[in-house]
Amino acid sequence: MTVLAVLFVVVLTGAAIGVLALRVRGAAHALSVQVNRTSGDYQASSAALRERVRRSGAGA
């Protein structure tokens, strides 16, 4: 009976760890998407600034 109880606890613990791992993975993915979006916006604005500077002839 004790072995069955230990096995049950191990299975429940594994399931809980699995659920937590999925939540962490989902949060990490959401953070990664946000970071990529933000860095993409930054790169786009930097490219636009470089283009404006190039067209104005500044720095020459």
ABEGO torsion letter per residue (X at the ends): XAAAAAAAAAAAAAAAAAAAAAAAAAAAAAAAAAAAAAAAAAAAAAAAAAAAAAAAGBGX
